[in-house]
Amino acid sequence: MSTFFIKLIQLLLSLSLLVALHELGHLIFARLFKIRVEKYRIFFDPWFSLFSWKSKRSGTDWGIGWLPLGGYVKIAGMVDESMDTEQLKAPMKADEFRAKPAWQRLCVMVGGVFANLVVAACIYIGVLFVWGESYIEPQKAPAGMVFSEVAKTAGFEDGDILISIDSEPIERIDGATIRKITAAREVTVLRDGQEVAVYIPGDLMEQMLASHTILFDYRYPSVADTIIAGSLAERIGMTKGDRIVSINGKLTPTYDVLHSVLADVSTDSVHAVNNKLPVKITYMHQMETISSQDSLALPDCVLGISHGTDLFAIKELNYGFFESIPAGIQYGTKTLVGYVKDLKYLFTKAGASSVGGFGTIASIFPATWNWYLFWMRTALISVMLAVMNLLPIPGLDGGHVLFLLYEWVTGRKPSDKFLEYATMTGLALLLILVVYANVNDIIKFLF
C-alpha cells in the first residue's frame, strides 16, 4: 500500500473517531438536561447521508455524512449549522434547547470541547502506560545537532550540542523546548569543547514559520540502519551497522555532510554515462575498510540507506497504571498550553502562510503503520480540535459560548434572527478558511 493511502486511512480514522466523540459530548450534556436531540452526524450530510438510523426510543436520527469536514448534532430549538429555522417559529417546548437556562445551554455547547480534552488525556494515559516515554538527551548526542538556515542565521552551527536556555538546562527536545528557544534571550551550546552563548533574535519563530522548516534535528553519524532492496548500498554489499567513510574521497562523518557531498556529486553530469555517474564509495564493515566502484543514478543520486536512533543513549521512562494517569494528564495539559501559545502566530504573516489543510494534517502521520504514533497524533489533533472549536466564531462552539456568556452577563438573549445571520456569516468565514488552508497545501506541494 502506498504512503499516500496509509496516511489517508490514518487521517480518516483519526478524524472520524474524534468528530464522533466530540459530537457525542454535546449529545450527552443535552440528554443530561433532557434536551431533545433530533440528529447526530459524523461528517456533514448535505442532500444525503451514507448511513442513517432513527432510534424509536429517543427519536434521534443517527448517521454518517459524506462530506468529511466535521460533524454535528441537531438539537431541538437551537440555531446551528443545519440552518433549520422553521422549528423556531413554533411555540417553545420544554425539551428544547431555547427553553433551558443559560448555564445548561452553556454546558451543552462546551460538551464537545470537554469531550476532546478528555479523549486526549485518556489517549496520553494509555500511550504512557503501554509504551512509556523515550527520548534522547541532547547532551548525549555526540555529533550534536544539524541546524536549518534560519537557525544558522541566528548563530547556531552544525555540530553544536544544546546545553541550556537562559541558564535552564535542556533535558529533552520537544515542542516546549522549541518554544522556549524562540522566546529566549540566549541559548548556551557546546562547540568544539567550549561553551558558547547564542543570542536569539526576537522574531526567530516567525522566521522558522516563514521558511517552513524546523530549527534543528539530531546530527546522525553516517551509519546504515536500513538498507533498501535493489539500491546501490545493497549492490556493493553494505549491511546494517556499516559506516560510510567517504564519497569520491570526500569525508562523510554525518548524514547531513553525506547528503551535501551527494548533492555536489549529482552536479557532475559531464562524467555521466546513460544518466549514471561513476563514484567511489568507501565504508567500514566490521572494522574493515572497503572501497567500491559503482554508479549513482541521476538526478537523485540515492545510496539507499537510512539512519536509526540506536546510536544514541535513549532515556526510557515506564509507568504503572496509576502512575500513567497523572503523567498522561500532565502531558495533555502541556500539549494544550503549548498549542494555545502557538495560536498567537496564526495572526502573523508567517503564521498565516503556514496554515495547512487536510494535506498538512495527514502529513503528521507516519508513512508506515505505527500504533504509537497514530495515537499520539490523534491525541494532538483532539487537543487542536478542542482549542479551535472554542474560537469565538459563530458556527463554532466558541461562537455559541460567546453569545451565551453575553446573555448570562446582561440578562438579554440575542434574537433568533441575529443568531441566524451570525451563524451564516460564521459558516461562510469557516468555509473561506478551509479553502484557504487547503489551497496553501496545494501551493506548498507544487512549489
C-alpha positions as CSV (number, residue, x, y, z in Angstrom):
1,M,0.0,0.0,0.0
2,S,1.4,3.4,-1.0
3,T,2.4,6.1,1.6
4,F,-0.5,8.3,0.4
5,F,-3.2,5.7,1.2
6,I,-1.6,4.8,4.6
7,K,-1.6,8.4,5.6
8,L,-5.1,8.9,4.2
9,I,-6.5,5.9,6.2
10,Q,-4.9,7.2,9.4
11,L,-6.3,10.7,8.8
12,L,-9.9,9.5,8.2
13,L,-9.8,7.0,11.1
14,S,-8.5,9.7,13.5
15,L,-10.9,12.4,12.4
16,S,-13.9,10.0,12.4
17,L,-13.1,8.9,15.9
18,L,-12.6,12.5,17.2
19,V,-15.6,14.0,15.4
20,A,-17.8,11.2,16.7
21,L,-16.7,11.7,20.3
22,H,-16.8,15.5,20.1
23,E,-20.5,15.4,18.9
24,L,-21.2,12.7,21.5
25,G,-20.0,15.2,24.1
26,H,-22.7,17.6,23.0
27,L,-25.3,14.9,22.9
28,I,-24.5,13.6,26.4
29,F,-24.9,17.0,28.0
30,A,-28.1,17.6,26.1
31,R,-29.5,14.3,27.3
32,L,-28.4,15.2,30.8
33,F,-30.6,18.3,30.8
34,K,-33.4,16.4,29.0
35,I,-33.0,18.4,25.7
36,R,-34.2,16.6,22.6
37,V,-31.5,15.7,20.1
38,E,-33.0,15.3,16.6
39,K,-30.0,14.3,14.6
40,Y,-26.4,13.0,15.2
41,R,-23.9,13.1,12.3
42,I,-20.3,12.1,11.8
43,F,-19.3,14.4,8.9
44,F,-21.7,16.7,7.1
45,D,-24.7,15.4,5.1
46,P,-25.9,17.9,2.5
47,W,-28.6,16.2,0.3
48,F,-27.9,12.7,1.6
49,S,-26.2,10.5,4.2
50,L,-24.1,7.4,3.7
51,F,-25.8,5.8,6.6
52,S,-28.8,6.7,8.7
53,W,-30.8,5.0,11.5
54,K,-33.6,6.5,13.7
55,S,-34.0,5.4,17.3
56,K,-37.6,4.7,18.2
57,R,-36.9,5.3,21.9
58,S,-35.2,8.7,21.7
59,G,-36.2,9.8,18.2
60,T,-32.6,10.7,17.4
61,D,-31.6,10.1,13.8
62,W,-28.0,8.6,13.9
63,G,-25.9,8.7,10.7
64,I,-22.7,9.3,8.8
65,G,-22.5,12.1,6.2
66,W,-20.4,12.1,3.1
67,L,-18.5,15.4,3.5
68,P,-15.6,14.9,5.9
69,L,-15.3,18.5,7.1
70,G,-16.6,17.9,10.7
71,G,-19.9,16.7,12.1
72,Y,-22.8,18.0,14.2
73,V,-25.8,17.2,16.5
74,K,-29.1,18.9,15.6
75,I,-30.5,20.0,18.9
76,A,-34.2,20.9,19.1
77,G,-34.8,24.6,19.5
78,M,-31.3,25.8,18.6
79,V,-29.9,27.8,15.6
80,D,-27.0,25.7,14.4
81,E,-25.1,24.7,11.2
82,S,-28.2,22.9,9.9
83,M,-29.8,26.3,9.5
84,D,-33.2,24.9,10.3
85,T,-35.0,28.0,11.5
86,E,-38.6,26.7,10.8
87,Q,-38.7,25.0,14.2
88,L,-38.1,28.3,15.9
89,K,-41.4,29.7,14.6
90,A,-43.4,27.1,16.5
91,P,-44.3,27.5,20.2
92,M,-41.5,26.7,22.6
93,K,-41.5,23.2,24.1
94,A,-40.0,22.2,27.4
95,D,-37.5,19.8,25.9
96,E,-35.9,22.4,23.5
97,F,-32.5,24.0,23.9
98,R,-34.0,27.5,23.9
99,A,-36.3,26.6,26.9
100,K,-33.4,25.8,29.2
101,P,-31.4,28.1,31.5
102,A,-28.3,29.8,30.1
103,W,-25.9,27.8,32.3
104,Q,-27.4,24.5,31.0
105,R,-27.1,25.6,27.4
106,L,-23.5,26.7,28.0
107,C,-22.7,23.2,29.4
108,V,-24.2,21.7,26.2
109,M,-22.1,23.9,24.0
110,V,-18.8,23.2,25.8
111,G,-19.6,19.5,25.9
112,G,-17.8,18.8,22.7
113,V,-14.6,20.6,23.7
114,F,-14.7,18.9,27.1
115,A,-15.0,15.5,25.3
116,N,-12.0,16.3,23.1
117,L,-9.9,17.2,26.1
118,V,-10.9,14.1,28.0
119,V,-10.2,11.9,24.9
120,A,-6.7,13.4,24.5
121,A,-5.9,12.9,28.2
122,C,-7.2,9.2,28.0
123,I,-5.1,8.6,24.9
124,Y,-1.9,10.0,26.6
125,I,-2.6,8.0,29.7
126,G,-3.0,4.8,27.6
127,V,0.1,5.6,25.5
128,L,2.3,6.2,28.6
129,F,1.0,3.0,30.2
130,V,1.6,0.8,27.2
131,W,4.7,2.3,25.6
132,G,6.1,4.7,28.2
133,E,8.3,7.6,27.2
134,S,11.7,7.6,25.4
135,Y,13.8,10.4,24.3
136,I,17.4,11.4,23.5
137,E,19.1,13.7,25.9
138,P,20.7,16.4,23.7
139,Q,23.9,16.4,25.8
140,K,24.4,12.7,25.0
141,A,24.1,13.1,21.2
142,P,27.9,13.0,20.4
143,A,27.6,14.6,16.9
144,G,25.3,17.4,18.2
145,M,22.6,18.9,16.1
146,V,22.2,19.9,12.4
147,F,20.6,23.3,12.0
148,S,18.4,24.9,9.4
149,E,19.5,28.1,7.6
150,V,17.2,30.2,9.9
151,A,18.9,28.8,13.0
152,K,22.4,29.3,11.4
153,T,21.5,32.9,10.7
154,A,20.7,33.3,14.5
155,G,24.2,32.0,15.3
156,F,24.0,28.2,15.6
157,E,26.4,25.9,13.8
158,D,26.1,22.3,12.7
159,G,27.5,20.1,15.5
160,D,26.5,22.4,18.4
161,I,25.4,20.5,21.4
162,L,22.5,22.2,23.2
163,I,23.2,22.8,26.9
164,S,20.8,25.4,28.3
165,I,18.1,28.0,27.6
166,D,18.6,31.2,29.7
167,S,20.7,29.1,32.1
168,E,18.0,26.4,32.4
169,P,19.4,23.0,31.5
170,I,17.8,21.3,28.4
171,E,16.6,17.8,29.3
172,R,14.9,16.9,26.1
173,I,14.0,18.2,22.6
174,D,10.2,18.6,22.1
175,G,7.7,21.3,21.2
176,A,8.0,23.0,24.5
177,T,11.8,23.2,24.1
178,I,11.4,24.9,20.6
179,R,9.0,27.5,22.1
180,K,11.5,28.2,24.9
181,I,14.4,28.7,22.5
182,T,12.4,31.0,20.2
183,A,11.4,33.1,23.2
184,A,14.8,33.0,25.0
185,R,17.4,35.7,25.3
186,E,20.3,33.3,24.8
187,V,21.0,29.6,24.3
188,T,24.2,28.0,25.5
189,V,25.8,25.4,23.3
190,L,28.9,23.3,23.4
191,R,31.0,24.0,20.4
192,D,34.5,22.4,19.8
193,G,34.7,21.7,23.6
194,Q,33.8,25.3,24.6
195,E,30.6,26.7,25.9
196,V,29.3,29.4,23.5
197,A,26.3,31.7,24.0
198,V,24.0,32.2,21.0
199,Y,21.8,35.3,21.3
200,I,18.2,34.7,20.0
201,P,16.5,37.3,17.7
202,G,13.0,38.2,18.8
203,D,11.4,37.0,15.5
204,L,13.0,33.6,15.4
205,M,9.7,31.7,15.5
206,E,8.3,33.9,12.7
207,Q,11.4,33.2,10.6
208,M,11.0,29.5,11.2
209,L,7.3,29.5,10.1
210,A,8.1,31.6,7.0
211,S,10.8,29.2,5.9
212,H,8.5,26.1,6.5
213,T,11.4,24.3,8.2
214,I,12.3,23.1,11.7
215,L,15.1,24.8,13.6
216,F,17.2,21.7,14.1
217,D,17.4,17.9,14.3
218,Y,19.8,15.4,15.8
219,R,23.0,15.0,13.7
220,Y,23.2,11.3,12.9
221,P,26.6,9.6,12.2
222,S,26.5,8.1,8.6
223,V,25.9,4.6,9.8
224,A,23.4,2.4,7.9
225,D,20.4,1.2,9.9
226,T,18.2,0.1,6.9
227,I,19.4,-1.0,3.5
228,I,16.9,-0.5,0.7
229,A,16.4,-3.5,-1.5
230,G,17.9,-3.1,-5.0
231,S,19.8,0.1,-4.0
232,L,23.4,0.9,-4.6
233,A,24.2,0.2,-1.0
234,E,22.9,-3.4,-1.4
235,R,24.8,-3.9,-4.6
236,I,28.2,-3.1,-3.0
237,G,27.4,-5.4,-0.1
238,M,26.7,-2.9,2.7
239,T,24.8,-4.3,5.8
240,K,23.3,-2.7,8.9
241,G,25.9,-1.1,11.1
242,D,28.3,-0.2,8.2
243,R,29.5,3.4,8.2
244,I,30.1,5.5,5.0
245,V,33.6,6.9,5.3
246,S,33.8,8.9,2.1
247,I,32.4,9.5,-1.4
248,N,34.9,10.2,-4.1
249,G,37.5,10.9,-1.4
250,K,35.3,13.4,0.5
251,L,34.8,12.5,4.1
252,T,31.2,11.9,5.2
253,P,31.1,11.6,9.0
254,T,27.4,12.5,9.4
255,Y,24.3,12.2,7.3
256,D,24.0,16.0,6.7
257,V,27.5,16.0,5.3
258,L,26.8,12.8,3.3
259,H,23.7,14.5,1.7
260,S,25.8,17.6,0.9
261,V,28.5,15.5,-0.8
262,L,25.9,13.6,-2.8
263,A,24.3,16.9,-3.9
264,D,27.7,18.1,-5.1
265,V,28.3,14.8,-6.9
266,S,25.0,15.0,-8.7
267,T,26.0,18.2,-10.4
268,D,28.9,16.4,-12.2
269,S,26.8,15.4,-15.2
270,V,29.9,15.7,-17.6
271,H,31.1,12.3,-16.4
272,A,27.7,10.7,-16.5
273,V,27.0,7.7,-18.8
274,N,23.4,6.8,-19.6
275,N,22.3,9.1,-16.7
276,K,24.6,7.1,-14.3
277,L,27.5,8.7,-12.6
278,P,30.6,6.6,-11.6
279,V,31.5,7.0,-7.9
280,K,34.0,5.6,-5.4
281,I,32.4,4.7,-2.1
282,T,34.5,3.8,1.0
283,Y,32.8,2.3,4.0
284,M,33.6,0.5,7.2
285,H,32.3,-3.1,7.6
286,Q,33.2,-4.8,10.9
287,M,36.4,-2.8,11.4
288,E,37.4,-3.4,7.8
289,T,37.7,-0.5,5.3
290,I,36.1,-1.4,1.9
291,S,36.3,0.7,-1.2
292,S,33.9,0.0,-4.1
293,Q,33.4,1.5,-7.6
294,D,29.8,1.7,-8.7
295,S,27.4,4.3,-10.2
296,L,24.7,6.6,-8.9
297,A,21.6,7.2,-11.0
298,L,20.9,10.8,-11.8
299,P,19.4,13.1,-10.8
300,D,18.7,11.9,-7.3
301,C,22.0,10.1,-6.5
302,V,20.4,7.9,-3.8
303,L,22.6,5.4,-1.9
304,G,19.7,3.6,-0.3
305,I,20.5,3.7,3.4
306,S,18.7,5.3,6.3
307,H,19.7,6.0,9.9
308,G,18.3,4.8,13.2
309,T,18.3,6.1,16.7
310,D,20.1,3.1,18.4
311,L,23.4,5.0,18.1
312,F,22.3,7.3,20.9
313,A,21.8,6.8,24.6
314,I,18.0,6.8,24.8
315,K,16.4,7.5,28.2
316,E,13.3,5.4,28.8
317,L,10.5,6.1,31.4
318,N,8.0,3.4,32.2
319,Y,4.7,3.9,34.0
320,G,2.5,1.7,36.0
321,F,-1.3,2.1,35.5
322,F,-1.8,4.5,38.4
323,E,1.4,6.4,37.6
324,S,0.3,6.9,34.0
325,I,-2.9,8.8,35.0
326,P,-1.3,11.9,36.4
327,A,1.6,11.7,33.8
328,G,-0.9,11.5,30.9
329,I,-2.9,14.4,32.3
330,Q,0.2,16.4,32.7
331,Y,1.3,15.6,29.1
332,G,-2.1,16.6,27.8
333,T,-2.0,19.8,29.8
334,K,1.5,20.7,28.5
335,T,0.3,20.0,24.9
336,L,-2.8,22.2,25.4
337,V,-0.8,25.1,26.8
338,G,1.8,24.9,24.0
339,Y,-0.9,24.9,21.3
340,V,-2.7,27.8,22.8
341,K,0.6,29.8,23.0
342,D,1.2,29.0,19.3
343,L,-2.1,30.5,18.2
344,K,-0.7,34.0,18.5
345,Y,1.5,33.3,15.5
346,L,-1.6,32.5,13.4
347,F,-2.2,36.2,13.2
348,T,1.2,37.0,11.8
349,K,2.1,36.9,8.0
350,A,4.5,34.0,8.5
351,G,1.9,32.1,10.6
352,A,-0.9,32.7,8.1
353,S,1.3,31.4,5.3
354,S,2.0,28.2,7.2
355,V,-1.7,27.3,7.9
356,G,-2.5,24.0,6.3
357,G,-5.5,21.9,5.5
358,F,-6.1,18.1,5.3
359,G,-2.8,17.5,3.5
360,T,-0.8,19.2,6.3
361,I,-2.8,17.2,8.9
362,A,-2.2,13.9,7.0
363,S,1.5,14.7,6.8
364,I,1.9,14.4,10.6
365,F,1.0,10.7,10.4
366,P,3.8,8.2,9.8
367,A,4.4,6.7,6.3
368,T,4.1,3.2,7.7
369,W,1.5,2.0,10.2
370,N,2.6,2.6,13.8
371,W,0.0,2.5,16.5
372,Y,2.1,4.5,19.0
373,L,2.5,7.4,16.5
374,F,-1.1,7.1,15.4
375,W,-2.4,7.5,18.9
376,M,0.0,10.3,19.7
377,R,-1.0,12.2,16.6
378,T,-4.7,11.6,17.3
379,A,-4.4,13.0,20.8
380,L,-2.7,16.1,19.4
381,I,-5.4,16.6,16.8
382,S,-8.0,16.1,19.6
383,V,-6.3,19.0,21.6
384,M,-6.3,21.1,18.4
385,L,-10.0,20.5,17.7
386,A,-10.8,21.5,21.3
387,V,-9.0,24.8,21.0
388,M,-10.1,25.6,17.5
389,N,-13.8,24.9,18.4
390,L,-13.5,27.4,21.3
391,L,-12.6,30.3,18.9
392,P,-15.3,32.9,19.2
393,I,-16.5,32.4,15.6
394,P,-20.3,31.9,15.0
395,G,-20.9,28.4,13.7
396,L,-18.2,27.0,16.1
397,D,-18.9,26.1,19.7
398,G,-17.0,29.2,20.8
399,G,-19.4,31.4,18.9
400,H,-22.4,29.9,20.8
401,V,-20.4,30.2,24.0
402,L,-19.8,33.9,23.3
403,F,-23.5,34.7,22.8
404,L,-24.5,32.6,25.9
405,L,-21.9,34.5,28.1
406,Y,-23.4,37.7,26.8
407,E,-26.9,36.6,27.7
408,W,-25.7,35.3,31.1
409,V,-24.0,38.6,32.0
410,T,-26.5,41.1,30.6
411,G,-29.7,39.1,31.0
412,R,-30.6,39.8,27.4
413,K,-30.8,37.0,24.9
414,P,-29.8,37.7,21.3
415,S,-32.7,37.4,18.9
416,D,-33.2,34.2,16.8
417,K,-32.8,36.3,13.6
418,F,-29.4,37.7,14.8
419,L,-28.2,34.2,15.7
420,E,-29.3,33.0,12.3
421,Y,-27.4,35.8,10.4
422,A,-24.3,35.4,12.7
423,T,-24.2,31.6,12.1
424,M,-24.5,32.1,8.4
425,T,-21.6,34.6,8.5
426,G,-19.5,32.4,10.7
427,L,-20.1,29.3,8.4
428,A,-19.1,31.4,5.4
429,L,-15.9,32.5,7.2
430,L,-15.1,28.9,8.1
431,L,-15.6,27.8,4.5
432,I,-13.2,30.5,3.4
433,L,-10.6,29.4,6.0
434,V,-11.0,25.8,4.9
435,V,-10.5,26.7,1.2
436,Y,-7.5,28.9,2.1
437,A,-5.8,26.2,4.2
438,N,-6.2,23.6,1.5
439,V,-5.0,26.0,-1.2
440,N,-1.9,26.6,0.9
441,D,-1.3,22.8,0.9
442,I,-1.6,22.7,-2.9
443,I,0.8,25.7,-3.3
444,K,3.4,24.0,-0.9
445,F,3.1,20.7,-2.8
446,L,3.6,22.4,-6.2
447,F,6.3,24.9,-5.3
